[in-house]
């Protein structure tokens, strides 16, 4: 998938950090993610995954990986910086935009 979307191979570390490469089911907290890539439900839906009482596409490794590649690619296009893209992946693009506005800095650190 990384090659298909022309993304850097270093992104292989994201599911290691997010889930320890475990396809984890959702728990009771709606702010917690599920799957290998740990998508929260709203982000999963925004990237075409079905998440409801009967189906959770976040647990389909192929579907969730494709969605993760599209999300990471979109965030990198938006922020034009992999550090900010990864922060956006983890904390949300709104958080990154508000932080840039509040600080005037695009330094992820």
Buried (B, 14 or more C-beta within 10 A) or exposed (E): EBEEEEBEEEBEEBBEEBBEEEBBEBEEEEEEBBBBBBBBBEBBBBBEBEBEEEEBBBBBEEBBBBBBBBBBBBBBEBBEBBBBBBBBBBEBBEEBBEBBEEEEEEEBE
